[in-house]
């Protein structure tokens, strides 16, 4: 079959001398779902951004339907029917959902080109209903969940009826229940002739959705294979250059004393709606407790209460038998390591340097990071710390002086995770800790979490990936409509049972 899109001998070099894409050639057929996979920093997102006109390339040729094209900006690509949903959400937070979707393609009325608000809302609502995205078109984006914002990003392109759809980690913020809906629609779009380029670290999803798969490693193309003729182990081997273990390494381990506990925690909205309803549970030393639940059932509100970002209406939170319910955030950080679900909004300052982000909190709690009575940062200590963390957690970067945004999404996540792992805290709160990571990095993160368990740290993991929770958690709590509806021993339950609690909210006996 002839290629509809041809990327021929593409080279991209970042200063000072980082070869991000090294002589890569890939052919994409019209009406296929073609996955691009690889480790964090392998060059897959860079290659797609080149196709989308978001970044320039140094040499090579891009062809569309056999004709050479050179998009200087995304508008050029969109004009030719190529759209991209980025891994990092790019919405105007103060705008409503419908405003974000129609922005730049608004329905107008009258000679003066006045925006037809009613028609715009109706058009967006129709798209929401068509794709069953469960969104309120008039909701303000800043007030909806990360998963809902990802849906808005996808809707923006579906609204424009693009013929080539580039999706960069589109399922990373979706729950297991939402993914089949997305996949069914993507397959329907493919069957109608839409070409879909799918970047993902989730190999099960890649195999389920894709027709063909291109594997990249360290900026080079390793192979393009037919999805039906390969398997998860082979893809992982090509991605990371070694065998990856997909089974649980969790062994029997006796939990110690209670380290973290919530008692009758409630969070009530101004209109009286209960966001958290009588939450009581504990996490013990040497124990990993997972929290499962469909997005928007109180997980984020629980995190905010624990970290001091929201004040509970009633109840108590304790760490190490110390009441922290009213403590300021810095005092909590002496006791709690925290990996948030939204790394750009809560986990980092993306305009600050990599060094500044990596030493965050450490510079306040560790006296070795300061000198002259704490008034000046000890850059020698800071640089040594960053260099050690970057090596230990395999963070790929050009220079620690570059802005944090220069890192790929996965490398940002590894930097934040490493920073928090190295804090000497008794309790670790992790909200979607492996979101956006490749299989090799996920395996490494899980090993680190299990190592902390052996060191008797108490760990609470909130994850939309049930398979992840079954690999690492000793117990799984299920949240439904702001309540804990199940407290299950992982080895005595199943993904199917947890899924039923997530959807139905049936209380345990």
N, C-alpha and C positions, 0 to 999 in steps of 0.2 A: 504494500500500500504506500502511496505517496504521502510524505509528511506535510501536514498543514502548517506547522510551525517548525522551522529549522534554526537551531542555535549551532553555529559552526565555528569551532576553534576559538571560543570566547576566552579572553584573558582579562582579569581585573586585578590590579595591584594597588594596595593602599600604602600610603607613606608610613614609615620610611621605606620599607621594602617587604611588605606583607603580601604574599601571593594568595589572594582570596579565591580566585577561580583560575585554574591552570589548564588552558588549552582544552576546554570542555566542548564536546559536540553532542547534542541531543536532538532527536527528531520526535515530534508529537503529532499524532494523527488526528484528523478531524473527527469529533464525536466520540472520543475516548476519555476515560479517566486515567490520567497518567500521574503516578505518585513520584515525588522526588524526596528521597530519604538520605539520611546521613547523620553523623554525630553533630553536636553543637560546634559551630564554626567550620563545618565541612564545606560551606559555600553554596548550599542549596537556596537559602533565602536571597543571597546576593545575586545568584543567577536569575531568579524570578524577578527581582527588582530591576535588573538590567532589561529583561523582556518588557517590563511595565514602564520603562522610561524613567524610573525613579532615581537611578544612579547611572553615570556613564561607564562605558567599558573601554579598555585600552586597545584591544584589537579583536578581530573576528567579524562575523557577519550574522545578522538576524534576518530571517526570511519569513514572510507571511504569505501563504498560498503561492509560494515560489518566487515572490517579489522581495527584493531587499528593502528593509525598513530600518529607520534609525529614529526611535522616539527620543526626543530631547526632554520631554516632560510627560507625566502621567496623562495629562489632557490629550496628548497626541495618541497614546495607546487607547484611551477610552473612546476617542473618535473612531478608532478602527475596531471597536468592539471588544477590547481587552480590559478586564477589570480585576482588581486585586483586593482581597481582604487581608490586612496585615495582622501579624501575631499580636502586636501592641494595638490596643483599641484607640482609634483616632476619631472621637466624636466631640461635639461641642456640648459640654456637660450642662450648660444652662438652658439649652434648647430642649424642646419636646422631642419625642421619638419621631413623629411625623416630619418635623422641621429638619432633622438630621437626614432623614431618608430622601426627601425631595430636594434638598439643598443643591442648587445648580441645575435642577431639572424640574422647576416648579410649574404647575399648571397655572395659566394666567387667564384673565378675562378682561374684556373691554379694550378699547383702543390704546389706553395708556399702559397696558400690561400689568394690571393690578393682580396680585396673588389671589387665587381662588382658594381660600382657606378650607372651605367646606369640601370642595372636590379633592384637595390634597389629602385631607384626613380620610376621606372615603376611599381613595386609591390605596393609601397605606394600610387602612384597615382591611381592605380586600386582600392585599398581599399577606398580611398577618394571618388572616383566616385560611388563605390558600395553603400556607406552609405550616399552619398550626403552631405558631411560635408563642402563643399565650402572652402577648404584649398589649399594653394599653398605648395606643398611638399618641395619646395626649399626656402621657407621663413624662416628667422631666428626667432626662438621662442621668443626672447626678444622683437621683433618688432610686434608681433601679440597680439590680445586682450586676455583677461582672458578666454572668452568663447571659443575662438579658441584653447587655450592651453588645456582646458578640453577635447576637441574633440581629441587632439593628445594623451592624456592619454588613452582614450578609444580605439583609433586606435592601440596603442601599444599592447593591449591584443587581439583585434580582429585579428591583423596580426599574432599572435601566435596560433590562433585557440584553445583557451582554452575551456575546457568542463564545468568548473565552473567559473562563472564571478561574482566577488564581487564588487558592485558599492556603494561607500560611497558618498551620496549626489551628484549624477552625473548631476542633472538638475539645481543645485544651480547657475550655471553661464551661463545657456542657456536661450535664449529668448523664449517666448511662441510659436513663429513660428518654432523654432528648435526642441522643445520637441516632437511633434507628430512623426517626422522623427525618432528620437531615439527610441521611444516606439514601433513603427512599426517594426523596425529592431530587437529590443530585443524580441518581440513576435515571430518573424520569427526564431530567434535563439532558443528560447524555443521550438518551434514546431519541430525543428530539433534535439532536445535532450539536448540542453545546459541548465544547471542548473544555475539560476541567483538569487543571493542574493542582495537585493535592500534596502539600508539604505536611508531613506528620512524623512524630516519633513513635506513635503507637502502631506497632507492626501488625497486631490483630486487625486493626481498622484498615490499615493499608491493604492487607490481603483480602479483606472482605469487600472493600469498595473498588479497588483499582483494576484496570485491565492490564496495564503494564507498569513496571516500576524501574526507575533509574536510581542507582545507588552511588552516592558520592562519599569520598573520604579525603580529608586534607586538601580540598580544593580541586580534586581530580574526579573524573567519572570512572567508577570501577566497572559497572556493567548496567545494561538495560535488560530486564527479564520479564517474561510473561507471568503475571501473578498466579495463574492456575498451575504453573509448572515449578513453583518454588515453595518455601515454607519459612516460618519464623526464624528457625535456627540458622538457616542459610543466609537470610537477609542480615541478621545480627552479625554473623561472621564477616560478611562483606563490609558492613558498616564500620565495625571497630577493629577488625583484623585479629580477632580472637573469639573463642567460644564464650557465650554469655549464658549464665544459669538463670532459668526462669522459674524454678521451683523455690519454695520457701526455705530459708536457712534458719528460721526461728526454732530454737530448741527449748526444751522444758527448763523453766527458770522460776524459782520461788520469789514471789514479790515480797518486799519488805514493808516498812511502816508507811503510813499515809503521808504523802508529800503535798498533794493538791486536793482541795475539796470546795465544792459549792454547796451551800445550804439554803434551800427554799428561795432560789434566785428568781426574781421577777423583774420584767421590764415592760412597762405599760406606756403605750403611745398616748398622746394628748387626747385623742378621741376615745380612749378607753380600751383600745384593742391591745391584747396581750401579745407582745413580741416574744417574750420568754415567760413560760408558765410553770412556776414552782420547780425549777431545775435543781436537782440534788444528785451529785455523783462524786466519786473520788478517784484519784490516780495514785498508785503506790510506787515506792522506790523499786526500780527494776521491772517496771510494768509499762507496756505500751497499750494505751487505750485509743481506739479509733472511733470517730464520730461519722456516721453515714446519714444521708438524708438528701432529698431532692432540694436543689438550690432554692433558697428563700424561705426555709423553714426554721430560721432562728440561729443558724450556725454563725453568721456574721455578727449578729447581735450578741451572741455569747462571747465571741472573740473580743468584741469591743468592750464589753463589761470587764472581762478579765484583764485587758490591757489598759483600762482606765480611759478609754475613748468614749465610753457612755456610762452614765451613772445609773445603776439599777434602782428600780422603784422600791425594792425591799430585798432582803436576803443578805448572805455573807459569802465572801470568797477568802480562802485561806491558803497560804503556801508555807509549808514547814511549820504549821501551828501558829503562824503569824497572820493576823487579820490584815488584808490588803485592800478591802473594799473601798476605803476612802484615801488610799495612798496616792501621791502624785506618780506620774509615769516613771520618772527616773528612779524612784525608790522601788518600784515594781521591777524595773530592769535589773536590779541587783539580784533578783530572785528568779526571773523568767527570761529565757531565751525565746525569741519570737520570729517565725518566718511567716509573713502575711501572704494572702492570696494575690494581692495586687502589688507586684514589686515596684512598679513605676510610681504608684500613688502613695504607698505606705512603707515600702521596704527600702527606698533609696531616694536620693536627690539626683535625678538623671543628668542635670546640667553640671553638677559638681564632679570633681575628678574621681577616678577609680580609687585612688588612695584615700581620699576623704570619705568615700562610702564604706570602704572596707574597715576603716578604724572607728567608724561610728560606734558609740557607746563604750568601746574599749578605752577611748581617749578620756572619757569621763570617770570610768571606774578603775582604771589601772594607772597608778601613779608613775609607772615607767614611761608613759607616753607624754609626760610633761616635764618641764624644768623651770627654773626661776620661779619657785613657789607656785607652780601650776599655771603661770601666766602665758607660757610659750610652749608650743608643741615641740616635742623632741622628734624631729624629722628622721633622725638616724634610726631610732626605735620603730617609728611608724613604717619606714621603708622596709626594714628587716621583717616586720610583721606581715606586710603586704606580700613581699616576695615569698615568704614561707607559705602563706595561705594559697597564693596563686599556684605554687608548685604542688602543694598537697591536694588541692581540689581540681587541678587540671583546668584552670581558668585560662582560656586562650585570649590574649590581648597583645597589642603592640607596645603600649607604655602605660604604666600606672598613673601618669600625668594626664592621659586622655580623659575626656568626659565619660561618665558612666554609660551614657547613651550609646557610645561607640561600640560597646560589647553587644554580641548577639543576645537574644532573649534568654537562651539557655545558659550562657556564660554569666549573665546578670544574676540568674537564679543560683548558680553555683557559688558566686561571690557572696551573696547574701547568706546562703546556707552555711558557708564556711565561717563567716563572721559570727554567726549565732552559735554554731557548734563550739567555738573556741571561748565562749563566755563561760565562766565557772559557776553556772547556776544549777540549782537542784531540780528545776522544772522547765520543760521544753514544750512550747506550744507551736505546732506546725500546721498551717492552713494551706493545703494543696502544695506540699513541699517539692513534689517532682513535676509540677505542671511545666510543660515545655522542654523537659529534659529528654535526651536520647536514651536508648536502652542500656548502654554502657554506664552512663551517668546515673541512671535510676538504680541500677544494681549497686553502684558505689554508695549512693545515698542510703539505700536500704541497709547496706553493711554498716554504715556509720551509725544509723539509728539503732541497730541491733547491738553495736558496740557500746553505745550509751546505756542501753538496757543492762548490759553486763556490768557497767560501772555504777549501777543502781540509781541512775537518774530516772525521774518520772517523766513520761512522754505522752502528750495528747496530740493525736494526729487527726485533722479533719481532711477528708478526701472524698472527691466525687468518683474516684476509681475504686470500686469494690474489690477488684482483684488485688490492688495494692494493700488494702486493709487486711485482706485474708493472708497476704504474705508476711506481714510484719506485726499485726495487732494481736494481743492476748485476749482482749475483750473488744466488742463492738457495741457502741450505743447508737440507737437510731433516733433521730429527731424528726418530729412531724408536727407542724403547726405550733412550734415553739415549746413543745414538750418532749421529754425523753419517754419514748413509748416502748423501748426494748433495751435490755442489758444482757447481751449474749456472749457466751464463751465461744471464741472463734472456732475452736476445734469441735464444738458441739452444735454448730449451726451450718448454714449453707448460704451461698449467694442468693439463691432463690427465696429463702426465708427472709433474709435481710431486705431484699427487694420488695417483698410483700408488705413488710412493716413500713418501708419508705413510702409506698404508694397508698396504703390503706390506713396506716396509723393505728393498727389494732394493738390495744394494750396487752401486755403480758399478764398472765394470771398472778 
